[in-house]
């Protein structure tokens, strides 16, 4: 039996990941007493594990997510919007990679000379 999968566009994935990252960072700031303890806070651990899993699902694994996990282990670092910064860096690097790949394709096509109509 064939399963139908819903394909999410890359644009939707990055927007959803950025929205989730902003919400997670705002929640950590809004209810700071629950999250200020760093690794000793079960609420902080649950939120970070859930957001981390969603980020990997939406965007795939990126090294930029590792500082978000490790930074949250230190008390008081929850004041820094690490999830938002991580997603923004993933977006920036994906755009940079797309430009580099496109430039490489153009250079390769120029090697073969002009095409005959």
Helices and strands as residue ranges (DSSP letters): H 10-30, H 32-35, G 38-40, H 42-59, H 64-71, G 77-79, H 82-111
